[in-house]
């Protein structure tokens, strides 16, 4: 399955001319391209699909979606196992 997963932008950088972000998916960090949402800023939530941020959303919508993905059992399928504390 290939879902769009919400995450929080924690860092923005330039990589070979592309606007890139470090995105936090509840403790799992991945890199994503921000070229489709150039208005995105650190601290905002976005939907990531195959390595690209495709839209912005509110924190409450992001948390609700992440919770639903965990309940459905597809969170690990999309991002790998959650880190242990």
C-alpha positions, -999 to +999 in steps of 0.1 A: +000+000+000+012+035-006-004+061+015+001+098+021+013+101+057+012+133+077+044+145+094+058+176+110+085+196+092+114+200+117+142+213+093+144+228+059+174+228+036+185+231+000+198+199-016+211+202-052+186+230-059+156+212-043+139+225-012+141+195+012+127+189+047+135+166+076+100+153+086+090+138+119+064+111+118+059+106+155+096+098+162+104+084+128+123+109+106+124+109+068+136+133+042+110+148+018+110+172-011+090+205-005+088+217-041+051+210-044+044+231-012+069+260-015+050+279+013+057+251+039+076+262+070+093+245+099+067+235+125+039+229+100+024+195+091+023+181+056+011+150+038+041+131+024+036+107-005+065+088-020+090+113-007+072+145-017+051+169+005+019+172-014-002+194+009-003+211+043-027+203+071-035+213+107-018+196+136-051+182+148-058+166+114-023+152+113-026+136+148-060+122+140-047+107+107-016+092+123-038+076+150-061+061+124-031+047+105-018+031+137-053+016+144-055+002+109-020-014+113-005+003+083+018+028+101+047+004+102+040-008+067+045+028+054+073+040+077+089+010+095+087+002+132+083+030+157+113+037+178+113+023+213+118+046+243 
